[in-house]
Amino acid sequence: MRLIFDLDGTICFDGITIAPCIREALLSVQDNGHEIIFASARSYRDCLPVIGEKFAHNYVVALNGGLVYHQGQVKQAQTIQGAGYQFLIAHCHQYDTPYFVDNTFHYSYHRGDKMPFISFVDALNLAKRLPVEQLANPIKMVLYLGNHLEMKNDLLAQLAAYSELEVMYHEEEQCLYINPQGVTKASTIVDLFDEDYICFGNDKNDIEMFQHARYAIQIGDYVPLRPYADEQLLIDDAIDERIARKIMALLSVE
């Protein structure tokens, strides 16, 4: 059995930790010879403080599919190429738009305080923050548009001209997520594992992962994800224990 877990909002609810009961269930599955994989918008660097040493050598599909680590090493990296990336950097500097860029391990940002995830970046002080012109081989870029929502539609229209970019707008975060064209969590997962997996997720970037899964469990109530879920666990005070029980129940029927 292969289980794939999104992190934030799925098994991590504070941006920092996985509840002990969920962690114990994950370890039980792994100790019984099954595979635990993590798939996140985060960098591998920023997954490490959450998943911890016990899972640091597992497959981690990071940066919304643009980066894969296994055994603590880069297995696959798909970088943003072409003029689209340069257009975005120039646009952000012209309009003072906050942005964040990741490569395989290091990062660059402008006005990082606007990024909803900035407090979780490089918590272990493992990486370097570099000037954007020195950050080689970018994989994922995030733009915060909350200060420029009136420009969103025009910017999206301009980005449509750059076929090398995969563009996703997250309405709640008011952020634009950029990856190489065709690169998503789902595309990378299917490339690595076909469609032989069970997954847990909660958000927009999990939709395609759910579509390809053998069985998919939604955490929370993100409405656009619901049609693709085989099962839904709504968040309440007992959600950690209910997720742990669901993981163990999957183990018992496999």
N, C-alpha and C positions, 0 to 999 in steps of 0.2 A: 504494500500500500504506500502511496505517495501522497503526502498532505502538504499543501501550499498555503501559507499564511501571510496575508497582509499584516502590517504592524499597527500603525496609528489608527485608532478607532475600531480596531478589530480584536487584537489581543493586548494592546497597550493603550491605556486610556489617560495617561498623564504625560505622555511624551518621554517618559524616563524608564518605566519599569513594566515588566510582565508579572502579574500576580502570582504568588507562589503556587497556588493550586493549578493554574494553567501551565506554569513551568513544569510542575511535577507530572502533569498529564503528557506534555510533550516529551519529557524524558522517558516516560513509560512506553510511549509509542516507539521511540527511537531504540530503547533497550530491547524491544521485542522484534527488532530487525526491520522496522519500517522507516521510511525516509521523511524527514522534516525539512522543508524548504521555506525560505522567507522571500517575499516579493514586495518591494516597497518603492515609493517615490524617493526615499532617502538614499544618500550615498552609503556604500558599504561602511565607510568610516563612521557614519552616524547611526548605522544599525548596531554596531558593536556594543555600545553601552547598554542597549536594550536587550539584545539576545544573549550577551555574556559569553564567557569562555567555553561553556558547554556546547554552544552552537556556532561558534565563530568559524569552524572549519566546514560547516554545512554549505550547501548551495545557497547563495544569496543573490537574487535577481534584484538589482538596485537601479536607481535613477530611471524608474518607469520602464525598465527593460533594456536600457542602454548599456548596462554594465552587469557582468556576472562574475562573482567570486566563488571559488571552490578551494577547499583546503587552505584558505587564507591568501590565495593568489588570484590575480586576474585571469579569468578563463576566456572572457569575451568582452570587447569594448567596441561600441559602434559610435563613431564621432560625427558631429555636425560638420558638414563640408559645404563649400560654396559661398556665394555672395549673401545668402540670407542671413547668416550669422553676423557678418560685417554690417549689414543693414540694421539689424537689431541693436548692435552696440552703438552705432552712430545715432540711431533714433533715441535710445535711452539717454545718451549724453546730451543730445540737443534739447530734449524736453525734461531733463532731470528726473527720469523715470527710474525708480528703484529696480535693481536686478540682482540676480545671483546665478553664478555659473559654476558647474562642477566638471572636473575631468575624472580620471580613474581614482584619484585620491585627494588632490588639492582643490582649491576653490578661489573664486574672486567675487566681490560684490560691491555694489554702490548703493548707499543709503539702506544698509542691511537691516536697520531697525524696523523697516516697514514689512519685512518678510515674516509671515506668520510662524515660520519654523526656526527663526534665527537663534533662539535660546537653546536649541538642541544641536547646533552645528559644532562639530569637533569638540565634544565635551571631554574627550580624553587627551586633547592637545597633541594629536598625532600628525596633523597635516600643516600645510602652510597656506596662509592667505596671500595670494599673489596679485600684482597688477594685472588687469584683464589682458593686456597685450603680451604678458609673459605666461599666460595660462594656455599651454599647448593642448591640442586635441580635446576641445570641449565636447561634452556628451549631453548635458541637460542644462537648459537655461530657464529661469523663472523670472517673469516680469510682474511687478505689482502695479496694477492699473487703478487702484482705488482712488488715487489723486487725479486720474485722467480718464474717468469713465466715458466722458464725452468723445474721447479719441478711440475708444475700443473698436467700434465697427469699421472705422476708416483703417485702423492698423490691421485688423483681420483681413480686410480686402486687399491691402498691400501685400500681406504675407502670402496670400493665395498665389501670387506670382512666383514664389520660390518653392519649386517642387521638391527641393531637398529637405524641407522641414515638415515635421509632424507637429501639429498645433492643437492644444486642448485648453479651453478656458474653463476655469473652476469658479462657478458663480459665487459660492459662499466665501471663498478666500479672495475673490477679485484678482486672481492671479492667472497669468498666461503661462502655460507649460510648453516648452519647446524641446523636441527630441529629433533625431534624424528621421527622415521620412520612412514610414512603415514600421518604426520601432515603437512597440508598446510592451507592457508587461506580458500580454497574451502572446504576441508574436514571438518573443524570446522563450517563453515557457513552452509553447508548442514546438518550437525549433529544437529545444533541448529534450523534451519529455513526451512529445506527441500530445495526445489528449487523455493520457492515462493518469489522471490525478483527481483528488478531491480538494476543494479550496474553501477558504474562509476569507471574506472581504466585506467592505462597508461603503465603498465610495465610487465615484465616476470612473476612476482608472481601473476599477475591478470588473467593469461590465463585460469586456471582451474575454477576460480570464474566466468569468462565469459561463459565458457562451460555449467555451470549448471544454469545460470540465465534465468529468463523469458524474460528479455531484457537487453542488455549490451551496454553502451556508452563508446567509447574509447576517451580519451583525448590525443592529440599528435599523433605522427607518428611512434611509435614502431612497426616495420613491422611484427614480429611474432604474435602480438596480433590481427592484423587486420582481419584475417579470422574468428575470434570468436566474432567480434563486430557487432551489429545490426546497429550501427550508429557511426560516427567519427566526432569529433570536433578538427580541427587542431589549434595549438597554434598560436595566433597572438596578436596584441595589445589590442584587444577587447575580449579576451578569457574569462575573468571573467564575463563580462556581458552576453556573449553567454551561458556560463554554467548556470548562474542564470536563464536566460530565458528558457533554456531546463528543469530545475528543475520545474519551475512554469508551463510549458506546460504539463509536466507529471501529475502534480496535477490537471490540468483542464480537462484531458481526463479520469482520474481514475473514 
